[in-house]
C-alpha cells in the first residue's frame, strides 16, 4: 500500500464545446466556479494531498492555461503540449508518461471537482491503493452527492471494492473524475488518440479495476447553465463544514 503519491496528470486538453459561448474565448479549465478556476480546484486538491508535480496537458487556447499556471508553486506544473493534435484522455497520458515516471500517479479531469468532507479524498484514495491487486483505482460518487451530473451511473461496486459496469443501474456509482493508475497499464499503448475508458474495460476483465466512494460533494460543470448550480453547491457544501 502507498500512503502518499507525488505525481499527477490533470487532463485539461478538451475543446469544451458544450460550454460555448464561454469557451469561444477561454479554455474550459479556466472557467471560474465560486471565484476559482476549474483547473485550480483540481490543482489545489493535489497540493493539499502533498503532490509535488502535476502534468497539465493542453490543446485548445493552450497559451492561456500556460500563462495561468505559471504563477503556481505547488504542485510544480509541467505542460504537456498537444496543441498540434488532440490525443484524448489515454493518448494524453501516454504522451506524458516520461514525465509521470514509473510509480503510480493520480489522474484528474479538469472539469470536475469536489468539496472534501472529513479526510481528504485524494489521501483516502492513496491509502486504499494496493498495487499488488489494482491497476486502476477510481474515486466514485453517489448520484445524491453530485451536482451537474445528468447521466446514469457508471459502476457497481463489489464488497471488496472491485468494479464492473453498472449499465445504468441506479444502485451504481459515478466515476468522479479522479483516479490512481499504475503506469504498467500503458506499457504497450499506442501513441495516437484513444480513450481511458478502454483501459477501464481491460482492468475489469483482469479483475484489477477498483473503486472508492468519496466523502463530500462532487461537482461537474458541462454547460453554462451548470455554473450557477455549481456555485450554489459549493456554497452549500462549505456551509455544512462550518
N, C-alpha and C positions, 0 to 999 in steps of 0.2 A: 504493500500500500504506500501511497505518496501523500504526505501531509501538505505539500506546497508545490505548485508548478510555477516556473519562472517565465514562460514564454506563451504568447498567444498570437492568433491572427484574427483580425476584425475584417469581415467581408463587407467592403464599402464601395464596390465597383459597379453596382447595379445602375440601371438607367432611371429608375423611379418614375416610369411613365404614368402610373396611376396617381401620382402626386401632382401632376400638372394642374394648373399653370404654375404652381410654386416652383417646380423643378425645371421650368424653362430657363431660369436664371441662376439657380443654385442646385448643387447635387443633394439628393435626399438625405444623406447622413448629416448635412448641416442645417436641416430643418430643426427649429427650436421647439422644445416642449418644456413649459414652466421655466423659460429663460435659459435652458441648457440644450445644446445640440444633441441630436440622437447619438452621434458619434461619441460625444463626451460622456453621455450617460454610460455607455459601454466601457470607455477607457477609464472612467473614474471607478467603475466596479472592479476592473482589472487591477488598478493601482491599490485599491483597498484590500485586495486579496494578495498583495505582495508580488504581483507580476512585474518583472523588471524590463521586459522587452515585448513590444507588440508590433507585429507587421500589419500595416493597413494597406489593402490593395485598392487601387484607384483606376478608373476608366473615364467616366463622364465628368466633364469640368474638373479634371484632376488637380489643376493648379490651385483651385480654391481650397481643396482638402489639404494639399501640401502646405499651403500658407497657414491654414488654421492650426494644424498640429505642430507647426514649427516652434511654438512657444511652450509646448509641454515638456516637462522634465521627467515625470513618471506617469506611465512607463516610458522608456525610451522608444521612440517611434522609428520604424524602418518602413519606407514606402516601397511597395511592390507595384511597379508601373505596368498597367495593362491598357494604356491609352491606345495602343495600336490595334489591340484585339481583345474583346471581352471573352473571358475564359470560363465563365460560370463558376459555381461555388467550388467544386472539386478541382477544376482546372487552375483556379486561382491559388488554391492550397498547394498543388503540385509545383507550380512556378515558384512559390515562396519557400519550399522545403529546405533549400540551402541555408536560409536564414532561421528556420524554425528548429533545425538541429535534429538529433536522434532520440530525444526524450519526448514523452507525452506532452501535449500542449493544448491550450484552450482554443476553441473556435467560437467566435461571437458574430451574430448577424448585426449589422449596423442600423437596422430599422426596428429592432425590438429592444426593450429594456425592462427593468423591474425595480420595485422598491422592496428591499430586504425587510423581513420581519424576524427578529431573532438573529442567530448566527448568519454570517454572510453566505449566500447561496453558492458562490464560487468556492469558498472554503469548504463547505459541506460536500460539494461535488468532488473536490480533490481528496477529501477523506474517504469518500465512497469508492474512489477509483482503485481498481485491482487489475494491474497489467497482466497478471497470470491468467485471468479468465475473461478479460474485456479487451476489445479493440476500440470500441466507442462507448462512451457513457453520456447520455443525453440528460439535460435538465428538462423537466416536464412540468406543465401547469394544468390545473383543473379548469374546466370551462368557467366555473364560478369565480375563479380568481383572475380572470383575463378580461382586459378591455381592448376592443378593436378587432377581436377575432370573430369572423362571421362564418367560418367553415365548420367542419365537424372535427372529431378527434383524430389523432394520428396513430397512437399505440395503446395496446393493452399491456399491463404490467403483471408479470408472474410474481408469486410470493418471494422469489429470490432476486427480483429486480430485472429479470430477463424480459425482453420486449418482443412483441410481434405486432404486425399491422392490425389496427382496430377496425379498419374498413367502415369507419363512421360510427362504430358502437358508442352510444352515449356514456358507457362505463369507462371509456378510454380517456387518455390524457393527450394534451397538445405538446408538440415539440416546441420548447420555449426559446429557441434561437441561441442556446449556449450548450457547449459540449466539451468533453475531453476526448482526444483521439490519440492513438499511438501511430507514429509515422510509418511503422511497418505496413500499415494498411495500404499505403500508396507505393509500395516497392516496385510494382510492375505497372504503374498507372501510365496512361497516355498523357501526352503533354498538351493536347488541344482542349477545347471547351467541353466540359462534361460536368454533371451534377453530383453533388454529395449524396443525393437521395439513393443512387445506385449502390453506394457503399453501405448504406443502412441495410439494404436487402442482402448484400453479401455477408454482413456481420450477423444478420438474423439467421441466415442459412447455416452459418458456422456456430450458432449459439453464443455469439460474442457481442451482441448489442444489448446494452443495459440502460436503465433509466433511473433517475432520482427525482421524486416530486419536490418542487421548490416550496419555499415558505415565503409568503408575502403576496405582492400583487404584480402581475405580468401585463405588459402593455405593448401592443403592436400598432404601428401607425402606417396605414396603407394609402389613405386618400386624404385630401384636405379636410373633409368633414370629420375625420377621426381626430384632428388636432384638439378641438375643444373638449372632446370626450377624454382624451389622454391627459389633458391638463387638469380636468376635474378629478380623474382617477389618482393622479399624483397628489393633489391637494388632500383628497380623502385618505389616501394611504399614509401620508405624512402626519395627518391629524391623529390617526389611530396610534401612531408611535409615541405621541406626546403623553 
